[in-house]
Amino acid sequence: MSTILEFFKKSLPEKKEVTLALAGLAFLVFGWELRSLFYNFPAFALSYSVGEIFAIAAYMMSAALLETAIVMSFALFMAVILPRKLFAEGFSYKAFFLFVGLAAISIHLQFVMNNQPKIAFLTRELVIGLAIWILLSLLTHFVPLVKKIILDILDRLTIFSYIYIPLGALSLLVVTFRLLW
């Protein structure tokens, strides 16, 4: 049992690195959900009551919290299974650029995808996202000024995680309460 704990202790990134990556991810996911909520707000205002709009917002924020948890778990799983030097060292900016690459793919697919996308198209999207991730990670790793700027930005995004994550947890409680009663 202690060897398993030692393995995870060695392979997981530092707590500060995880916090910075989580802040960047929460900013991306919750920001996109809030953009979607405010984009649809005029239609919601015409069709729903205030309570129903708050319920829709609660569902959106709880979905954002769950999405954040799932994607962060995936990044931590990658940090465990990949060699430490490849992903766990510099985890905050490498994970953040992975999230940015995935977000770029997701946003692009929302605007260009038809009902039956071809495998070649999806493969090209994945290659573009991976190229973005690798290019930005290498640039940040080898240029200290870029690394400092990115880490400062991620550090400033932590304030949003202090707002978004409790908001998501409260929304999850509201959704759970609505589903049970």
N, C-alpha and C positions, 0 to 999 in steps of 0.2 A: 504493500500500500504506500509506503513512504517513497519507493522508487517512482511510482506514478506521479505523486505530488512533486517530487524533485524534477521529473521530466517536464511537467507543466510549468513549474517555476522557471526552468531554464528556457523553455521555448516560447512562453508568452512574453509579449513586450511589456515595458515598464508601464506603471499606472498612469503616469503623466502623458505618455504617448497615446495610450488608449483613450484618455479623456479628450485630448486634442482631436483625435480622429472622430470620436463620437460627436464632438461639437460641430465639426465640419459636416458630418453626415446628417445630424439633426437639422442644421441650417438648410441643407439642400432639400431634404424630404419635407420638412414642415413648411419651408418657404414655397415649395411647389404646391403643396396642399392648400396653403393660404391663398396663393395666387388663383388656384382653381375655385376656391370658395368665393373670393371677391369677384372673379370673372362671372360666375353664375349668380351672384347676389341679386342683380336686378330682376332676373327671372324668378328667383326664389321669393323676392319681396312681393311680386305680383300673384304668386300662386300659393304661398304658405303663410301660416301665422308666425308670429315671432318665436313661439315655443318650438314649432316644427323646424324653423331655421336653426335655432340653437341645437336641436337634436341632430340635424344634418351635419352641423359643424362638429358636434361631439363624435359622430361616426367618422368623419373625415380625420379628425385629430387622433382618435384611437387607432385608426388604420395607419396613420403616419407613424405613431409610436411603435406599432407592431412591425411595420416595414423597417423602421430604424433598427429595432432589435434583431430582426432576421438578417439584415444585411451586415450589421456589426458582428453578429455571430459567425457569419460566413467569412468575414475578414479575419477574425480571431482564429477560426479553424484553419485558414490559409497560413497564418503565422505559425501555427503549431506544426502543420505537416510539411511546410517548406523549410529549407535550411535557414537558420537564424539570420545569416548575413543577407539573404535574398529578400526577406520581407519583414522580419521582426525588428531589425536594426533600421531606424528611421521609419518606424511603423506609422507615425502620425501623417507624414506627408505622402508616403507610399499608399497608405489606405485611402487618404483623401483623394489622391489622384485616381485611384481605382474607382472611387465613388463618382468623381467627376466624369470619368470615361463612361461608366455605366449610365449616368444621367444623360450624357450627350447622346448615347445610343438610344436611350428611351425616348428622349424628346424628338430626335430625328425620326424614329419609327412611328411616332404618333402622327407626324405630318405627312409621311410618304408611303406608309404601308397600306397595301390593299388587302382584300380578303384572303388571298392565297399567296403569301410571299414565297419566292423561290429560295431554295437552300443557298444558292450562290449569293443572293442578295443579303441574307442573314449572316452568312459567313463573312462577307465583305464588311458588314457593319461591325461584327465582332473584331475583325482584324483592325479596323479603324480605331475602335475603342481601346484595344490593347496597345496600338501604336501610340495613341495619345498618352496612355498610362506610362508606357516605358519611356517615351521621350521626356515627359515632364519629370518623372522620377530620376532619370539620369541627369537631367539639367539641374535639378535641385540637389542631387547628391554631389555633383562635381563643381558647382558654383556656389561658394559659401554665402554670397550676398543674396542670391535667390532663395537659398535655404532659410536664411534669417528672415527674409520678407514673408515667406510662406508660413513659417512657424509663428511669426508675429500676427499674421492674419488669423491663423487657427486659434491662437491664444485669445484674440479679440472676439472670436465667434463663440467662445465658451459662455459668454453672458447670455447668448440666445438659448443655449442648452439648459441654462437655469430657468428659462421661461418655458421653452417648448416641451421639455420632458415632463415636468409636473403638470403642464396643461394636457399633455397626452395621457398621463396617468389619471388625472381627474376625468377626462373624457372617457377613458376606458371604464372607470367606475360608473359613470352616467349610463354608458351603453349597456354594461352588465346589469345595472339596476333596471333599465328599460326592458331588457330581454327577459329578466326573471319575473317582473311584475307587470 
